[in-house]
Amino acid sequence: MRIVRWGFLLLLAAPCARADSPSITAVLTSSETALGTPVQLEIKITGANGVRPPSSIAADGLDIRYTGESQNFVMRNFQTSSSVTLTYTIMPMKTGTFTIPPQNVQAGNTTLRTPELTLHVVDAGNRSAGSNRAPANAPPEEQGKLAFAEILLPKKTAYLGEIIPIVLRIGFESHMRLAQHPEPPQIDSQGLTVAKLQEPQRNLENIGGRKYLVYSYKTAVAAARTGNLEVGPTQSRAVVLVPRRQSTRRMPFDPFGGDDPFADPFFSDPFGQFLEQREITIKSEPIALEVKALPAGAPPTFAGAIGNFSMTADANPKRVQVGDPITIKAEVSGRGNFDRVNAPALSEEQGWHRYPPSANFKQDDDVGISGTKTFELVVSPNEQKSSLPALAFSYFDPVKEKYVTLQSSAMPLTVEGSAVASSPAAVAANASPTPGKSTRPQDILQQLPKRGKIVRTFTPLYARKGFWLAQLVPLFFALGLGTWKARSGRALNRAALQAAGWQRESAELLRKLRRDELSPQQYFSDASRVVQLKTALKENIDPASVDAESAGRAFALDEERSEKLRQLFATSDEVRYSGASNGAISRDGREETLMLIESLS
């Protein structure tokens, strides 16, 4: 038995030895709150033991207090991971924008550092959180005797496409016996898209003098249309154990007057043999949400990003030849709808050839609202340049209610072009030997029958000035023809490289569409992009300028297929405003879309 126990411990220790190095993230449950409304700061440390939380966090205008920690240990496929979450409650003391400075957290022998966070505090009249639960100090009968459900919504107004973090909470009176964990709550999402629910956090809370076991599910919603919407209601089902109904006959002589302390089901059924399972449904009230359209005047580089972001950029190498590739690494960090964060654009594209960028997103929270998105852009200069143009990225700040454009500094660059070979101008020697006067030898004069034709010069033709002046005409014509051919060749080469890139991108997107693994949002986005690429290859135009009408004209589609194409582009535009998509596409819908795309030739 001891050998088995040691073997099991070694089995658990082996994956731990292969665990990743410790990491830390810090997020706020909401980046905006109202005066007098608290928010939570959660610091999560993964892959470390012996975590010592900061004793205090100082921030002007904020009262930050440590409220506890929770641990999570997961073993999956013999791979273990552990994390510790430190929780702080932040109570704003005044309105304004406040910065929570980075904090050092000791985790074993390693010191980890949290990122800097920003909290916007507005007046209490401008914002309030939504919930259907009675206040914490309400009487028990107002709290609900057995269970409750609620939606915690941090704001009552939002912009179209803005990601809003929410928390769905299901609470059960602590003495209630659950047969199993409750089902994850479902939320009504008409006009909204809902992100995937995270694993719940369980806490024992004292609400109105009663203790409740509360399951908290973090997620996020985004509005797909403007107007007055409702978030929720949310509901969940749970199986509870209740005493079986038994006939109660009073004894002729009852010393307890019908209030026998041993009549509790626990004493009559200590092992649950007389309990029965009963399914209950817990449902919350919906929360009103006003969704506003984005204001006019969006900058040209705005692609739908909403939130608060920062940007850094660097490029290598910084000394190249004309046509050589340069890799630009740009990072966009912050909080918002990262699915709409596209690669920054060159502020000046004249003289540059740009290839499709690659992107990688690393989230800092459970829902994916906070993190860093890294882009790699490859560009090549078509002519000599002294610097790389600045990168521009635009987003809409819902707190300041205005568009913001971030711009990097122009990076010094040395581009050396292969000099055009100068035309060899062969200059012939113009000096001609002065022809001397012919001297007729006296000794042969008598042998000539008659006087011959007088020759003025014996200078060869190639040595004469007039000959070389005559050759300049075809020489200049040849040089002009060569220059024109070289420029045409470079233009054709760029066009061929561009077309090849579009062809590769179209083929790769089609492979992804056939795998049947994409979310609805990504599926429709990739499908409309394939149509744009096919049309661009056929008409030799920019894919970004292609819409359903121009694609239908390019492929001479009938009215039925043109209508399907318009529906595809409309659906793609609609789902692009969300951070994630709730639901799935039927197999028939996917096959019909694929048949439509593959018929475009």
C-alpha positions as CSV (number, residue, x, y, z in Angstrom):
1,M,0.0,0.0,0.0
2,R,2.9,2.4,0.8
3,I,4.4,1.7,-2.6
4,V,1.1,2.5,-4.4
5,R,0.9,5.8,-2.4
6,W,4.4,6.8,-3.3
7,G,3.8,6.0,-6.9
8,F,0.7,8.1,-7.0
9,L,2.6,11.1,-5.4
10,L,5.4,10.7,-8.0
11,L,2.7,10.6,-10.8
12,L,1.4,14.0,-9.5
13,A,4.8,15.5,-9.0
14,A,6.0,14.7,-12.6
15,P,3.7,17.0,-14.4
16,C,4.3,19.7,-11.8
17,A,8.0,19.6,-12.7
18,R,7.1,20.4,-16.3
19,A,4.9,23.3,-15.3
20,D,5.5,26.6,-17.0
21,S,7.3,29.4,-15.2
22,P,5.2,31.5,-12.8
23,S,3.1,34.3,-14.4
24,I,0.8,37.0,-13.1
25,T,-2.2,39.0,-14.4
26,A,-4.2,41.8,-12.8
27,V,-7.6,42.9,-13.9
28,L,-10.5,45.0,-12.7
29,T,-14.0,43.6,-12.8
30,S,-14.9,46.9,-14.5
31,S,-12.7,49.8,-15.8
32,E,-15.5,52.2,-15.1
33,T,-17.6,52.7,-11.9
34,A,-19.7,55.3,-10.1
35,L,-18.9,57.2,-7.0
36,G,-19.7,55.0,-4.0
37,T,-20.0,51.8,-6.1
38,P,-17.1,49.3,-5.4
39,V,-15.2,47.2,-8.0
40,Q,-12.9,44.3,-7.5
41,L,-9.2,44.0,-8.3
42,E,-8.2,40.4,-9.0
43,I,-4.5,39.4,-9.1
44,K,-4.0,35.9,-10.5
45,I,-0.7,34.0,-10.0
46,T,-0.3,30.8,-12.0
47,G,2.4,28.1,-11.5
48,A,3.7,29.3,-8.1
49,N,3.5,28.4,-4.4
50,G,3.9,30.4,-1.3
51,V,2.2,33.6,-2.6
52,R,2.4,36.6,-0.3
53,P,-0.1,39.3,-1.2
54,P,0.8,43.0,-1.0
55,S,-0.1,44.2,2.5
56,S,-1.6,47.4,1.1
57,I,-2.1,49.2,-2.2
58,A,-2.0,53.0,-2.2
59,A,-3.8,55.0,-4.9
60,D,-5.0,58.6,-4.5
61,G,-8.8,58.8,-4.5
62,L,-9.3,55.1,-4.0
63,D,-9.7,53.0,-0.8
64,I,-8.2,49.6,-1.7
65,R,-8.6,46.7,0.8
66,Y,-7.6,43.1,0.7
67,T,-10.6,40.8,1.0
68,G,-9.1,37.3,0.6
69,E,-7.7,34.7,-1.8
70,S,-8.9,31.6,-3.6
71,Q,-6.9,28.6,-5.0
72,N,-7.6,26.5,-8.0
73,F,-5.9,23.2,-8.8
74,V,-6.6,21.4,-12.1
75,M,-5.3,18.0,-13.3
76,R,-6.0,17.2,-17.0
77,N,-4.3,14.4,-19.0
78,F,-1.8,14.0,-16.2
79,Q,-0.8,17.7,-16.5
80,T,-1.4,19.8,-13.4
81,S,-1.8,23.5,-13.1
82,S,-2.5,25.6,-10.0
83,S,-3.3,29.2,-9.5
84,V,-4.0,31.7,-6.6
85,T,-6.3,34.6,-7.0
86,L,-5.9,37.6,-4.7
87,T,-9.0,39.8,-4.4
88,Y,-9.1,43.4,-3.4
89,T,-12.2,45.7,-3.0
90,I,-11.8,49.2,-4.4
91,M,-14.1,51.9,-3.1
92,P,-13.8,55.2,-5.1
93,M,-13.7,58.3,-2.9
94,K,-14.1,60.9,-5.6
95,T,-14.7,61.2,-9.3
96,G,-12.0,61.3,-12.0
97,T,-9.5,58.9,-13.6
98,F,-7.2,57.1,-11.2
99,T,-4.1,54.9,-11.8
100,I,-3.4,51.8,-9.7
101,P,0.4,51.5,-9.7
102,P,2.2,48.2,-10.4
103,Q,2.5,45.9,-7.4
104,N,5.3,43.4,-6.5
105,V,4.0,40.0,-5.5
106,Q,6.3,37.5,-3.9
107,A,5.7,34.0,-5.2
108,G,8.2,31.5,-3.7
109,N,11.6,32.7,-4.7
110,T,10.3,34.8,-7.6
111,T,9.1,38.4,-7.5
112,L,6.3,39.1,-10.0
113,R,5.0,42.5,-11.0
114,T,1.5,43.5,-12.0
115,P,0.7,45.9,-14.8
116,E,-0.6,49.4,-14.3
117,L,-4.4,49.7,-14.3
118,T,-6.7,52.6,-14.8
119,L,-10.1,53.2,-13.2
120,H,-12.6,55.8,-14.4
121,V,-15.0,57.0,-11.7
122,V,-18.1,59.0,-12.7
123,D,-20.9,60.7,-10.7
124,A,-23.4,58.3,-9.2
125,G,-26.2,59.9,-11.2
126,N,-24.6,58.9,-14.5
127,R,-24.2,55.2,-13.9
128,S,-25.5,52.3,-11.8
129,A,-25.1,48.6,-11.7
130,G,-28.0,46.4,-12.6
131,S,-29.2,43.5,-10.5
132,N,-32.4,41.9,-9.5
133,R,-31.3,40.9,-6.0
134,A,-32.5,42.8,-3.0
135,P,-30.0,44.9,-1.0
136,A,-27.6,43.0,1.3
137,N,-29.4,44.4,4.4
138,A,-32.9,43.5,3.2
139,P,-35.0,41.2,5.3
140,P,-34.6,37.4,4.6
141,E,-38.0,37.1,3.1
142,E,-37.0,39.7,0.4
143,Q,-33.9,37.8,-0.4
144,G,-35.6,34.6,-1.3
145,K,-35.7,31.6,1.0
146,L,-33.9,29.0,-1.1
147,A,-32.1,30.5,-4.1
148,F,-31.7,33.6,-6.2
149,A,-30.3,34.5,-9.6
150,E,-29.0,37.9,-10.7
151,I,-27.1,39.7,-13.4
152,L,-24.4,42.2,-12.5
153,L,-24.1,44.8,-15.3
154,P,-21.5,47.6,-14.7
155,K,-23.3,50.2,-16.9
156,K,-26.7,51.1,-18.2
157,T,-25.5,52.7,-21.6
158,A,-23.1,51.3,-24.1
159,Y,-22.0,51.8,-27.7
160,L,-22.7,49.5,-30.7
161,G,-20.0,46.8,-30.6
162,E,-18.6,47.7,-27.2
163,I,-17.7,44.7,-25.0
164,I,-19.3,44.8,-21.6
165,P,-18.2,42.4,-18.9
166,I,-21.0,40.9,-16.8
167,V,-21.3,38.4,-14.0
168,L,-24.1,35.9,-13.7
169,R,-24.7,34.8,-10.1
170,I,-26.7,31.8,-8.8
171,G,-27.1,31.6,-5.0
172,F,-28.4,28.8,-2.8
173,E,-29.2,28.9,0.9
174,S,-26.3,27.3,2.6
175,H,-28.4,24.6,4.3
176,M,-29.9,23.5,1.0
177,R,-28.5,20.1,-0.1
178,L,-27.5,20.0,-3.8
179,A,-27.5,16.6,-5.6
180,Q,-25.0,18.0,-8.1
181,H,-23.6,21.3,-9.3
182,P,-26.2,23.6,-10.9
183,E,-26.3,23.8,-14.7
184,P,-24.4,26.8,-16.2
185,P,-26.9,29.6,-16.5
186,Q,-28.4,30.5,-19.9
187,I,-29.0,34.1,-20.8
188,D,-31.5,35.6,-23.3
189,S,-29.4,37.3,-26.0
190,Q,-31.7,38.9,-28.4
191,G,-29.8,41.7,-30.1
192,L,-26.7,40.7,-28.1
193,T,-23.8,38.4,-28.6
194,V,-22.5,36.6,-25.5
195,A,-19.0,35.3,-24.8
196,K,-18.4,31.8,-23.5
197,L,-19.0,31.3,-19.8
198,Q,-16.0,30.8,-17.7
199,E,-15.7,28.2,-14.9
200,P,-17.6,29.5,-11.9
201,Q,-16.1,30.8,-8.7
202,R,-17.8,29.5,-5.5
203,N,-18.0,31.7,-2.4
204,L,-20.0,31.6,0.8
205,E,-21.6,35.0,1.3
206,N,-23.7,36.5,4.1
207,I,-26.7,38.3,2.4
208,G,-29.3,39.9,4.7
209,G,-28.3,37.8,7.7
210,R,-28.5,34.5,5.7
211,K,-25.6,32.5,4.3
212,Y,-25.7,31.6,0.6
213,L,-23.4,29.4,-1.5
214,V,-22.9,31.6,-4.6
215,Y,-21.8,30.5,-8.0
216,S,-20.3,33.4,-10.1
217,Y,-19.9,33.0,-13.9
218,K,-17.9,35.7,-15.7
219,T,-18.7,36.5,-19.3
220,A,-19.2,39.5,-21.6
221,V,-21.8,40.8,-24.0
222,A,-21.8,43.1,-27.0
223,A,-24.7,44.8,-28.7
224,A,-25.3,44.0,-32.4
225,R,-27.9,46.7,-32.9
226,T,-28.8,50.1,-31.4
227,G,-31.8,51.0,-29.3
228,N,-33.2,49.9,-25.9
229,L,-32.2,46.3,-25.2
230,E,-32.5,43.9,-22.3
231,V,-29.7,41.8,-20.9
232,G,-31.3,38.7,-19.7
233,P,-33.1,37.2,-18.0
234,T,-30.8,34.5,-17.0
235,Q,-31.9,31.2,-15.6
236,S,-30.4,27.9,-14.3
237,R,-31.7,24.6,-13.2
238,A,-30.5,22.6,-10.1
239,V,-31.3,19.3,-8.6
240,V,-31.8,19.6,-4.8
241,L,-32.5,17.0,-2.1
242,V,-35.6,17.5,-0.1
243,P,-37.3,15.3,2.5
244,R,-39.9,12.8,1.2
245,R,-43.5,13.7,2.0
246,Q,-44.5,11.6,5.0
247,S,-47.8,11.4,6.8
248,T,-47.4,13.1,10.2
249,R,-49.7,11.6,12.9
250,R,-49.5,13.2,16.3
251,M,-49.2,11.0,19.3
252,P,-52.0,11.1,21.8
253,F,-49.5,12.5,24.2
254,D,-46.9,14.9,22.7
255,P,-44.6,16.5,25.3
256,F,-43.2,18.9,22.7
257,G,-46.5,20.2,21.6
258,G,-45.9,19.3,17.9
259,D,-42.5,20.9,17.9
260,D,-40.3,17.8,18.4
261,P,-36.6,18.8,17.9
262,F,-35.9,15.3,16.7
263,A,-38.5,15.6,13.9
264,D,-35.8,17.1,11.7
265,P,-35.2,15.0,8.5
266,F,-31.6,14.6,9.5
267,F,-32.4,12.5,12.6
268,S,-35.0,10.4,10.7
269,D,-32.7,10.1,7.7
270,P,-29.0,10.5,8.6
271,F,-27.8,8.9,5.4
272,G,-30.2,10.5,2.9
273,Q,-32.3,7.4,2.4
274,F,-35.6,9.3,2.8
275,L,-34.6,12.2,0.7
276,E,-35.9,12.7,-2.8
277,Q,-34.4,14.7,-5.7
278,R,-36.3,17.7,-7.0
279,E,-35.4,19.9,-9.9
280,I,-35.9,23.7,-9.4
281,T,-35.5,26.6,-11.9
282,I,-33.9,29.9,-10.7
283,K,-34.5,32.9,-12.9
284,S,-33.5,36.5,-12.7
285,E,-35.1,39.7,-13.9
286,P,-33.7,41.3,-17.2
287,I,-31.6,44.5,-17.0
288,A,-32.2,47.4,-19.3
289,L,-29.3,48.5,-21.6
290,E,-29.4,51.6,-23.9
291,V,-27.2,51.0,-27.0
292,K,-26.0,54.1,-28.9
293,A,-24.5,54.3,-32.4
294,L,-20.9,55.4,-32.8
295,P,-20.6,59.1,-33.6
296,A,-19.8,60.4,-37.0
297,G,-16.3,61.5,-38.0
298,A,-14.4,58.3,-37.6
299,P,-10.8,58.5,-38.8
300,P,-9.8,56.5,-42.0
301,T,-7.8,54.0,-39.9
302,F,-10.8,53.2,-37.6
303,A,-11.9,49.5,-38.0
304,G,-14.3,49.1,-35.1
305,A,-12.0,48.9,-32.1
306,I,-13.8,50.2,-28.9
307,G,-12.0,50.5,-25.5
308,N,-8.8,52.0,-24.3
309,F,-5.5,51.0,-25.9
310,S,-1.8,51.8,-26.2
311,M,0.6,51.0,-29.1
312,T,4.3,50.3,-29.5
313,A,6.2,49.5,-32.7
314,D,9.7,48.5,-33.9
315,A,11.2,47.4,-37.3
316,N,14.1,45.3,-38.4
317,P,16.4,45.3,-40.3
318,K,17.1,49.1,-40.6
319,R,19.5,48.8,-43.6
320,V,18.2,47.1,-46.7
321,Q,18.2,47.2,-50.5
322,V,15.3,48.3,-52.7
323,G,12.8,45.4,-52.7
324,D,14.1,43.7,-49.5
325,P,11.6,42.8,-46.8
326,I,11.4,44.7,-43.5
327,T,9.5,43.2,-40.5
328,I,7.5,45.6,-38.3
329,K,6.4,44.3,-34.9
330,A,3.6,46.3,-33.4
331,E,1.8,45.6,-30.1
332,V,-1.6,47.0,-29.2
333,S,-2.4,46.6,-25.4
334,G,-5.3,47.6,-23.3
335,R,-8.9,46.7,-22.7
336,G,-11.7,46.4,-25.3
337,N,-13.0,44.4,-28.2
338,F,-9.8,42.9,-29.5
339,D,-11.6,41.0,-32.3
340,R,-11.9,44.4,-34.0
341,V,-8.3,45.4,-33.3
342,N,-6.7,45.3,-36.8
343,A,-3.1,45.8,-37.7
344,P,-1.9,49.4,-37.6
345,A,-1.7,51.1,-41.1
346,L,1.2,52.9,-42.7
347,S,0.6,56.6,-42.6
348,E,2.3,56.9,-46.0
349,E,2.1,54.0,-48.4
350,Q,3.6,55.7,-51.5
351,G,6.7,53.8,-52.5
352,W,6.0,50.8,-50.2
353,H,4.7,47.3,-50.9
354,R,2.7,45.8,-47.9
355,Y,2.0,42.1,-47.3
356,P,-0.8,40.6,-45.3
357,P,0.0,40.8,-41.5
358,S,-0.1,38.1,-38.9
359,A,-1.6,38.5,-35.5
360,N,-1.4,36.8,-32.0
361,F,-3.5,37.7,-29.0
362,K,-2.5,37.1,-25.4
363,Q,-5.3,37.8,-22.9
364,D,-4.8,39.0,-19.4
365,D,-8.2,38.1,-18.0
366,D,-10.6,35.2,-18.0
367,V,-13.0,36.7,-20.6
368,G,-10.5,38.1,-23.1
369,I,-11.3,41.8,-22.7
370,S,-7.9,42.8,-21.5
371,G,-4.6,41.8,-23.1
372,T,-2.0,42.4,-25.8
373,K,-2.4,41.8,-29.5
374,T,0.9,41.5,-31.5
375,F,1.1,42.1,-35.2
376,E,3.9,41.3,-37.6
377,L,3.8,43.3,-40.8
378,V,6.2,42.8,-43.7
379,V,6.8,45.7,-46.1
380,S,9.3,46.3,-48.8
381,P,10.5,49.6,-50.3
382,N,10.1,50.2,-54.0
383,E,12.5,53.1,-54.0
384,Q,15.2,54.7,-51.8
385,K,13.9,55.8,-48.4
386,S,15.4,57.5,-45.4
387,S,12.8,56.4,-42.8
388,L,9.9,54.1,-42.2
389,P,6.5,55.9,-42.1
390,A,4.7,56.1,-38.8
391,L,2.1,53.5,-38.0
392,A,-1.5,54.7,-37.2
393,F,-4.1,52.9,-35.1
394,S,-7.5,54.4,-34.3
395,Y,-10.1,53.4,-31.7
396,F,-13.2,54.8,-30.0
397,D,-12.9,55.6,-26.3
398,P,-16.4,55.0,-24.7
399,V,-15.5,56.8,-21.5
400,K,-14.2,60.0,-23.2
401,E,-16.8,59.5,-26.0
402,K,-14.4,60.4,-28.8
403,Y,-12.1,58.8,-31.4
404,V,-8.4,58.4,-30.6
405,T,-5.7,57.9,-33.1
406,L,-2.4,56.5,-31.9
407,Q,0.7,57.1,-34.0
408,S,4.2,55.7,-33.7
409,S,7.3,57.7,-34.4
410,A,8.9,57.5,-37.8
411,M,11.8,55.0,-37.6
412,P,15.1,55.9,-39.3
413,L,15.9,53.6,-42.2
414,T,18.6,53.3,-44.9
415,V,17.4,51.9,-48.2
416,E,20.1,51.5,-50.8
417,G,19.0,51.0,-54.4
418,S,21.1,49.3,-57.1
419,A,22.1,52.3,-59.2
420,V,20.9,52.1,-62.8
421,A,23.9,51.4,-65.0
422,S,25.0,54.6,-66.8
423,S,24.9,54.2,-70.6
424,P,28.4,53.7,-71.9
425,A,29.0,56.6,-74.3
426,A,31.9,55.6,-76.3
427,V,33.4,58.8,-77.5
428,A,35.5,58.2,-80.6
429,A,38.6,60.1,-81.1
430,N,37.7,63.0,-83.3
431,A,41.2,63.7,-84.3
432,S,41.7,62.7,-87.9
433,P,45.1,62.5,-89.4
434,T,45.5,65.4,-91.7
435,P,45.7,64.0,-95.1
436,G,48.9,64.8,-96.7
437,K,49.1,65.9,-100.3
438,S,49.6,63.0,-102.6
439,T,53.0,62.9,-104.0
440,R,53.2,61.1,-107.2
441,P,56.4,59.1,-107.4
442,Q,58.3,60.1,-110.3
443,D,59.6,56.6,-110.9
444,I,56.2,55.1,-111.6
445,L,54.5,58.1,-113.1
446,Q,55.1,56.9,-116.6
447,Q,53.5,53.5,-115.9
448,L,50.0,55.0,-115.2
449,P,47.9,54.9,-118.3
450,K,45.7,57.8,-117.0
451,R,45.1,59.9,-113.9
452,G,42.9,58.2,-111.3
453,K,40.2,59.7,-109.1
454,I,41.5,62.0,-106.5
455,V,40.8,60.6,-102.9
456,R,40.4,63.4,-100.3
457,T,41.1,61.1,-97.1
458,F,42.0,57.6,-96.2
459,T,40.5,57.9,-92.6
460,P,38.5,54.7,-91.7
461,L,34.7,55.1,-91.4
462,Y,34.5,54.1,-87.7
463,A,37.0,56.8,-86.9
464,R,35.0,59.6,-88.4
465,K,33.0,62.0,-86.3
466,G,29.9,61.9,-88.4
467,F,29.6,58.2,-88.0
468,W,29.5,58.3,-84.2
469,L,27.0,61.2,-84.2
470,A,24.7,59.1,-86.4
471,Q,24.9,56.3,-83.8
472,L,23.6,58.4,-81.0
473,V,20.1,58.2,-82.3
474,P,19.7,54.4,-82.0
475,L,21.7,54.4,-78.8
476,F,19.3,56.8,-77.1
477,F,16.4,54.8,-78.4
478,A,17.8,51.6,-77.0
479,L,18.4,53.2,-73.6
480,G,14.8,54.5,-73.4
481,L,13.5,51.1,-74.4
482,G,15.6,49.4,-71.8
483,T,14.4,51.8,-69.0
484,W,10.8,51.4,-70.0
485,K,11.2,47.6,-70.0
486,A,12.8,47.6,-66.6
487,R,10.0,49.7,-65.1
488,S,7.3,47.6,-66.7
489,G,9.1,44.4,-65.4
490,R,9.1,45.8,-61.8
491,A,5.4,46.8,-62.0
492,L,4.5,43.4,-63.4
493,N,6.5,41.7,-60.7
494,R,4.8,43.6,-58.0
495,A,1.4,42.8,-59.5
496,A,2.3,39.1,-59.8
497,L,3.5,39.0,-56.2
498,Q,0.3,40.7,-55.1
499,A,-1.9,38.3,-57.1
500,A,0.0,35.3,-55.8
501,G,-0.5,36.6,-52.2
502,W,-4.2,37.0,-52.8
503,Q,-4.4,33.5,-54.3
504,R,-2.6,32.0,-51.3
505,E,-4.8,33.8,-48.8
506,S,-7.9,32.7,-50.6
507,A,-6.8,29.1,-50.7
508,E,-5.9,29.1,-47.0
509,L,-9.3,30.7,-46.0
510,L,-11.1,28.0,-48.1
511,R,-9.3,25.3,-46.2
512,K,-10.3,26.8,-42.9
513,L,-13.9,27.1,-44.0
514,R,-14.0,23.4,-45.0
515,R,-12.7,22.3,-41.6
516,D,-16.0,23.2,-39.9
517,E,-14.2,24.5,-36.8
518,L,-14.7,28.2,-37.0
519,S,-17.0,30.3,-34.9
520,P,-19.9,32.0,-36.7
521,Q,-18.1,35.4,-36.5
522,Q,-14.9,34.1,-38.0
523,Y,-16.7,31.9,-40.5
524,F,-18.7,34.8,-42.1
525,S,-15.7,37.1,-41.9
526,D,-13.5,34.6,-43.8
527,A,-16.3,33.7,-46.3
528,S,-16.8,37.4,-47.3
529,R,-13.0,37.9,-47.5
530,V,-12.7,34.9,-50.0
531,V,-15.4,36.6,-52.2
532,Q,-13.4,39.8,-52.1
533,L,-10.2,38.1,-53.0
534,K,-11.7,36.1,-55.9
535,T,-13.3,39.3,-57.3
536,A,-10.0,41.2,-56.9
537,L,-8.1,38.5,-58.8
538,K,-10.7,38.6,-61.6
539,E,-11.1,42.3,-61.9
540,N,-7.5,43.4,-60.8
541,I,-8.8,45.7,-58.1
542,D,-8.3,46.2,-54.4
543,P,-10.1,43.5,-52.3
544,A,-11.2,46.1,-49.7
545,S,-13.3,47.9,-52.3
546,V,-15.3,44.8,-53.2
547,D,-18.9,44.5,-52.0
548,A,-21.8,42.2,-52.8
549,E,-22.9,44.3,-55.8
550,S,-19.5,44.5,-57.5
551,A,-18.8,40.8,-56.9
552,G,-22.2,39.9,-58.4
553,R,-21.4,42.0,-61.5
554,A,-17.9,40.6,-61.9
555,F,-19.1,37.0,-62.0
556,A,-22.4,37.7,-63.8
557,L,-24.5,36.1,-61.1
558,D,-28.2,35.5,-61.4
559,E,-30.7,37.2,-59.0
560,E,-30.9,34.2,-56.7
561,R,-27.1,33.9,-56.2
562,S,-26.7,37.7,-56.0
563,E,-29.3,37.8,-53.1
564,K,-27.4,35.0,-51.3
565,L,-24.2,37.0,-51.7
566,R,-25.8,40.1,-50.3
567,Q,-27.0,38.1,-47.3
568,L,-23.5,36.8,-46.7
569,F,-22.0,40.3,-46.7
570,A,-24.8,41.6,-44.4
571,T,-24.4,38.8,-41.9
572,S,-20.6,39.3,-41.9
573,D,-21.0,43.0,-41.2
574,E,-23.5,42.3,-38.4
575,V,-21.4,39.7,-36.4
576,R,-18.2,41.8,-36.7
577,Y,-19.5,44.2,-34.0
578,S,-19.3,41.5,-31.3
579,G,-16.4,40.1,-29.3
580,A,-17.6,36.6,-29.7
581,S,-20.6,34.8,-31.2
582,N,-23.3,32.9,-29.4
583,G,-24.6,29.9,-31.3
584,A,-23.5,27.9,-34.3
585,I,-24.1,27.6,-38.0
586,S,-25.9,24.6,-39.3
587,R,-24.1,22.2,-41.5
588,D,-26.6,22.9,-44.4
589,G,-25.8,26.6,-44.0
590,R,-22.1,26.0,-44.2
591,E,-22.4,23.8,-47.2
592,E,-24.7,26.3,-49.0
593,T,-22.2,29.1,-48.3
594,L,-19.2,27.0,-49.6
595,M,-21.1,26.0,-52.8
596,L,-21.8,29.7,-53.4
597,I,-18.1,30.7,-52.9
598,E,-16.7,27.8,-55.0
599,S,-19.1,28.6,-57.9
600,L,-17.4,32.0,-58.3
601,S,-14.9,31.4,-61.1
